[in-house]
Amino acid sequence: MKVLHVAAEVFPLIKTGGLADVVGALPQALIAQGADARLLLPGLPAIQDAVLHQKKVCDLGSVFGAVNVSLWLGQMPQSKVKVYLICAPYLYARDGGPYQAADGSEWSDNLQRFGLLGWVGAHLGAGGLDPDWTPQVLHAHDWHAAMACAYVAAHPARRVATVYTVHNLAYQGLFAMADFHMLGLPSRLLAASGLEFHNQLCLMKAGLKFADRVTTVSPSYAAEIATPEFGCGLDGVIRGRASDVSGILNGVDGAVWNPQTDTGLAHRYSRADVGGKAECKRQLQTELGLDVSAKAAVFAVVSRLSSQKGLDLVLASLPAVLRSGAQLVVQGSGDPLLEAAFLEAARQHPHQVAVRIGYDESWAHKLIAGADVMLVPSRFEPCGLTQLYALRYGTLPLVRRVGGLADTVVNATATSAAGLAQEAATGFVFDEATASALQAEVTRALGFFEQPALWDTLMQQAMAQDFSWHQPARDYMSLYDSIAIKAD
């Protein structure tokens, strides 16, 4: 099975969120299942500089406002995954992030930048760009790659089968309708049945409307996005494709997230010997200037700071949390008001609250290993990877019952070790998106924390969970087999 994954970011080269982790791990898992899985990525500096053994495949000329565009083939560092790079310096060779400038403003030419990504993906899929390799399935990830599905649908040549994965429906890739001409697509696609969405162009609709199959990153989220509450205005489109939409839960790269082999930890540990976790906690408290106390429960947040993630609820319930003697450690960036509020909390309570603005991969590992509880009180959550990392590290997730959080965390309700084992509990779950509901669940979690035998049972069960990529890769292979256009 030949599969081309089209995406805008990939771990460890460039990452803004969980999408990069998925794109970095899934192709490797598919290769382990016998697939020939490759990546297509934009030639962003961090990607262009890191990909190994680059050789030019073809010249693409002047397209999407860029001149001398070319396609190269190389290999991801530290893996066997082959990767196609679009070399278009005018569109990609710039400082800042993949979607925004350093000041947080969206790149004004994102339509051309990601239109080109989809266009090249479709032409690779149609065959001819690389005479030595043509995919049977094109798998596009999020709105940045969604145009590949529209270009495939409009292409007159052999049609590669397409899969489109929604990683977060809230980010849709909206642009002015007046710029439709830049995409070079037939005018029939400029309609409500195509890319039009409330008098704007919606790149995500290219995937939702034209892919052969649509997937999301958890079964619960697949059901939720067909409802007005979670559908972000696109629920009608999704209900119209109901038989083609499914949810496949994300996995965790065990080579990256493993407390037994994680060299960034103060002390490595395993399910069989969790003693090192206490040293990770002590080191975390010491480095962040918190009171060093094994008896103080450490709650952690590793997240984009936004209302979607429910972090305003954390702030609202924080006074009660601190009165209990617990501590809070936050790493993330996003909403300036949330950033300022967390920083002020750290200023007022320097021995109980520590905040690091920005994302640091190595610190994320330290926080997750050193914390006792991982807070993920999201208003909606397509899958969530933080709670999966936390489970592997014996850090109990406290989550809201939505999306992938509901699919991956089993609520602890029993009051004995035997009862917790019988219900296979792995964390704490609440329902209402309110500060009072979160506060009540925090109080309940602290009750378990004060009973070491119960806490140890929960830790053992959390670390026993298998959220590897093995099963998701098998599920994707079955999906690909059901739609792939067989080679001649």
N, C-alpha and C positions, 0 to 999 in steps of 0.2 A: 504494500500500500504506500503510494507516494503522496505525502501531505505537505502543503505549504502553509505555514502560519504567518499571517501578516499582522504586524503590531508596531506600535510607536516606541515601545520601551522594553527593556529586558534586563533582569538581574543577572550578573552583578554590574553591568556596564552603565545603565542609567535607570533610576527608579524614582517614581513619585508616589507609588502605592502598590497594592497587592497585584495589580495587573502585571507588573514586571516580574514578580515572583512566579506567577503562573506561566508566563511566556518563557521564563528561564528554565522551568522544571518540566512542563508537560512534554515538549519535544523529546527530551531525554527519556522520559517514561515510555513514550510511544516507540522510540527506537528499541528499548528493552523488550517491547512486545513484538518486534519484528518489522516495524514500519520504517520507511525512509522519510523521516520528518525533517524539514528544513524551515528556516526563518527568512522572512523578507523584512528589512528594517530600513528606516531613513538614515542617511549618512550623517547623523549628528556627531559632533566632534568626539564625545566620549565613546561612541560606538566605532567610528571610523578609526580612531587611534588604537583600539584594543583588539579588533578582529584580526586573527592570524592568517597568514598565507594567502593574501588577497591577490586574485587574478581577474583581469577584466574579462567579462563575458560578452558585452556588446556596447556600442554607442547608441544612445537614444535621441541625440540631437537636441534641438531647442523645444522644450515642452513646458507648459505651465509657467511661462515667464522666465524660465531659467535656460541658459545656453550651455552647450557641451555637457549635457547630462549623460551619465554612463552607469552601467550595472556591473557590479563586481561580485565575485564569489569567494568566500573565505571560510574560516572556522572559528567558532566561539572558543575563547580561552577556557581551559580546564574542562572541556567536554568535547564530544565527537560531533556536535551539531554543526551542520553546514549552514552558512548564513549568506544570503544575498544582501548587498548594500547598494542603495541608490546614492550615487555620488552626484549631488547637485548643490555645490557650495553656495550659490546665491540664495537657496531656500533653507539650507540646513546648517551651514558652517557659521554659527554665531554663538555668542555667549548667552547665558540664561538657561532656562529649562526647555524641555521639548515642546511645551505649549505656550509658555509665557516668557516675557523678558524678565530681567533681574528685578525690576520694580513691581512685578506682579501683573502687569498689563498683558493682555492676550496679544500674540503676534498678529499684526494686521493682515498678513498673507497666509493665515492658517488654512484657508480654503484651498489655495494652490498647493501648499505643503502636503496636506493630507489627501487632496485630490490626486496628486502625483503618486503617493504611496498606493492608493487603490488602483490607479490606472496601470502601474507597473505590475501589481499583483495579478490583475486580470489578464494582462498580456503574457505573463509567465504561464498562467493557467491555460490560456488558449494555445500555447505551444509556439515555438519559434524563437523566443528571446534567448533561451538556452537550448541549443540543438541536442545537448546530451541529457536533458532532464525536463520532463513535463509532469506536473502533479496531476493526480486523479481527483484530489480534494483540495480546495482552497478554504482555509479556516481563518476568518477575519475576527479580530478582537477589538471590541468597543468602537465608538464612533470614529476614531482616528483612522481605522482600517475599513469602515463599513462601505465606503464607495467602491471597493473591489467587487462587491456583490452586484452593484448597479452596472458597473462596466462589463462584468461577465454577462449579465442579462442582455446587455445591448450589443455584445460582440457577435459578429456574424460567423465566426469560426467555431471549431469544436468547443462545446461548453463543458468546462470543468464543473464538477459538483461543488456546492458552496455550503459552508456552515458559518453562522454568525453567532458569536457569544456576547451577550450583554453582561458586562462586569458591573455596571452601575447605570441604571436607566435615567438617573437624574442629570447625567452629563450627556447631552444629545448632539452637540456640534451644530449650533444654529448660526446661520449666515443670512445676509440680505438676498432676497430673491433676484434683485437686479444683477447679481454676480453669477447667476446660473450659467451664462454664456462661457465663463472661464472653464467650466468642466467638460465642454465638448460632447455633451450628451444630447440625444434626440429630445426635441421640445415636448414630446408626449410624456416624458418623465417629470415635467414641471406641472404637476397636478396633485390633487389631494390623494389620488391613488398611487402617486410616486413620492417625490421628495418634499412637496409643499406641506408646511405645518404652521397653521395660523399666520399665513402670509410671510413665512420665512422658509429658507432651505433648511432641512433637517437631515444631516448626514446619517444619523442613526437609523432613520427610516429606510435608507438604502439597504441596510442589513435586514431590518425587520420585514420589509416588503419583498425583497428579491432573493434572499438566501433560500436554498432548498430546505434547510433546517435551521431553527433558532434555538440556542441553548442559553441558559443562565447558569450561575455558579452554585446553585443549591436548589433542591426540589421545592422547598417552601417559597423561595423567592419567585420561582417560575409560576406558582399559583398566585402569589401576591400581586405581581405586575399586571395581571389580567383584571384587577379591580381598580375602581376610581381612586381609592385611598393611596395605593402604591404605584399606580400606572403612569404618573407624571404626564397625563394628557394623552398617552399613547396606548392606554388600556384597550381601546376599541380596535386598534390595529392588531394588538396581541391576541385579543379574543378571536379576531378574524383568521388568525393563523393557528388556532388552538391545537389542532392535530399535529402541527409541525413544531410545537414548542415543548421543550423538556428541560429539566434541571439536572445537572451533573455536578456533584459536590467537588469543590477544589480539594487538592491534597497539600501535603507538606513535603518539602524536600528534606529528607532525613539526613542527607550529607551536610546540609547547611544548619539545620535546627536539630541538634542532638546534644544534650547536656553531658553525655559520656565522652564526646570527642571535641567539644567546643573549646578551642584554645583561648578564647577571649574571656573565659570565666576565671574568677579568683580561685575556684576549686571545682574540678569536674565531678560529676556524680551520675548515678543511674538509679533506676527503679529498685535494683537490688541493694543499693547502698546510697541512700539519700542524704547522708551526713554532710556532704559537701555543700548542700544547698544552704545550710545555716551559715557557712563561711561566706557564701556569695551574698547573703543578706547583710552580714556584718560589714563586709567590704563596701557594699552599696551605701549603707547608712554612713559609714566613715567618709567616703569620698564626697558625699553630697552634704555633709555637715549636719545630718540628722542625729537625734539621740540614738546611741547604739544600744539597742535593747531587743533581745529575742522575744520578749513578751509584747512588744508593740507590733501589731499587725501592719504590714506595709501593703497599701493598695497602690496599684500602678495603672497608668494610662499611657499607652503608646499608640498615637492616633493623629490623624488630621484633626485639627481643632475646628469643629463646625457644629452647627445645631443638629445636623443629621446624626452625628455621633453621640448626641445626648449629653454633651459636656457642660451645657448650661445647667443640667440637672445635677451634675457632680458639684458644680460651684454652689448651687442652692442648698445642697445637703451637707456641704463641707463643714460648717460649724458644728453640727452634731457629730460628724465623724471625728473631728479633732477632739471634741469633749470626751469621747470614748477612750482617748489615748492612742488612737491609730495614727498612721502616717500616710502621706500621699506623695507619690513621685510621678511627674508628668513629663513626657517627651512628645513634642509635636509642634506644628505650626499651622496657621490658617487665619481664621477670623481675628483681626487685630484686637477687637474688644475682648474676646476670650483669652487671647495671649496676655493682654494687659491685666485682666482679672486674675489669672493664675499667677502671674508674676507678683501682683500685689499680695496675694495670699501667702506666697513664699516669703515676701518681705516682712509681713506681719507675724508669720509663724516659722521662722528659719529652722527650728529644730524638729518641725513636724511636716513641712511641705518643701519640696524641691522641684524646680521646674527647669527644663532645658528646652528652649525654643529652637526648632529645626529638627531635622531627622538625621540620626547617626546610626548606621547599621550596627556597629560594634556596641554602642551604648544600648541599643534596643535589646541585644542579647543579655547584657548585664542587668538591665532593669527586669526583664522577664525572669531571669534566673534568681535574682535577689528578692523579688517581691513574693508576698504570700497570696495575694488576690489580684487578678487582672480585671479591671472595670471596662465593660463594653456595653454601655446602656443605650444603644443606638435606637433612634426613631425608626430607621429602616436599615437593613444590612443584607446586601446581596448574598454574601457568603461570610465574610470575615475570616481573616487568617490569624489575627492576633490571639484569638481564643484557642486556635489549634496549636500555635506555638506554645502558649501557656500550658496547655494540657501536657505536651511533651516534657515540659520543664517542671511539672508538678506544682505549677502556680494555678490555683483554682479560679476558673472564670466566673465572674458575676455578670450576667448578661440579661438583656431584655428578650422576651420570647418573640422574636421576629426573624424572618429569612433564615440564613444559614446558622445563625445563633441558636435558633430553635432546633435545627437539625443536628447540632453537634454537642450540645451541653445538656446533660440529664440532671434535673433538679434534685437536690438532696432534701428529702422530707422526713426520712426515718430518724429516730433518736437513738439508735444503737448501731454498732459496727455491723452486726449481722443484717439489720434492716437496710443499711446503706449498700451493703454488698448485694442484697436481693434486688434492690431497685437499680443497681448499676449506676449509682449517682456519681457525677463527676464535677459538680459545681452548683451554682445558685442562679435561679431564674425568676424574674418578676415580669409582670404584664403591663401595667399602666405606665405611660411615658410621663411620669410626674416625679417631682423631687421627693415627695412623701413615700411613694412606692419604692424608689431607689434607697432612700434612707432606711426604710423598714427591712429591705433585703440585706443592706450592709449590717444592720444590727443582728439579723439572723445569722449571717456569716460569721460575725464576731462570736456569737454563741458557740458555734462549732469550733472556732479557732481556740477557744478557751478549754476545749476538751481534746487533748493531744491524741487520744486513741481514735476518736472519730475523724480528726483532721488527717491522721496518717492513713486511715482507710480510704478517704477521699483522694488523697495524693496518689496512693497506689493505683486506684482505679483510673484516675486521670491519666497517669503515665502509661497505663496498659492499653490505652486506646490506639487503634491503628487508623490513622488518617494519612497514610502514605499515598503516593500517586498510582500505586499498582491498580487498584480497582477503578478509579476514574479513567485511567488510560485504557483499560479493557472496555469500559463503557463507551468511550470515544471511538475506539476501534470498531465496535459493533455498529455505531452510528455511521461511521465512514463506509463500512461495508454495505450498509443498506442503501446508500445513495451514490456510491462511486461509479463513475463512468469507466467501464473496464477497458484496459489497453487493447488495442487491435492485435 
